[in-house]
């Protein structure tokens, strides 16, 4: 079984040559089209590997992560704030009632920072309705997370940022993953978005050329049923050479469902519900 991780490059070795179909051409004229099918939602992605290195019995494959880094300035999740911290993630508003009393958390995986760095802070309202601006916290490369504890009154919580050129490849607010950055899948450049996590089926199809190999529109079939006009630079799907299962785990800090460990109550005669 292939092991993979969301939002991460996938490198794997698969047995292909035992089932080689077109033996009339050399390995340099063979490529493989891989079909990934998610077991849960049945979504399908196709991709040619960026590396298709054929050995005696197996082939090395490399697929790129399709989630491109996004800047705060490009992400509509951020709204306008005050002049010193003008980019804001609204976690909750007092008008949401009891829901606003819950714990509020954001997690961002920062891939690039502007010269001089960037900062964020937490704005929240108090039980009396006054605004409270927390301390300024520097953003760092990698996972940045901040949790505002639950309270017993309705309140507003906002995460405020001072620079819009911060780049990130993952943003989660209160357990909900942002659609920024956008995932751009491309069958020809091997870009995959292996989301959601869980189990997938993979199928590997042999594609052969009689002339120069061209993994591009009009030259490489986009699925196992695509038949191109006959030509030396037009690939032909020869058939299925291997298949199997793949398990995709969540990248650390990006779990689609996140849990907070609570301390077990003391005493007896209670029912404890952890969430």
Secondary structure, 3 states (H helix, E strand, C coil): CEEEECCCCEEEEEECHHHCCCCCCCHHHEEEEEEEEECCCCCEEEEECCEEEECCCEEEEEEEECECCEEHHHCCCCEECCCCCCEEEEEECHHHHHHHHCCEEEEEEEEECCCCCCEEEEEEECCCCCEEECCCEECCCEEEEEEECCCCCCCCEEEEECCCCCEEEEEEECCEECCCCCECCECCCCEECCCCCEEEEEEEEEEECCCCCCCCCCCCCCCCCCCCCCCCCCCEEEEEEEEEEEEEECCCCCCCCCCCCCCCCCCCCCCCCCC
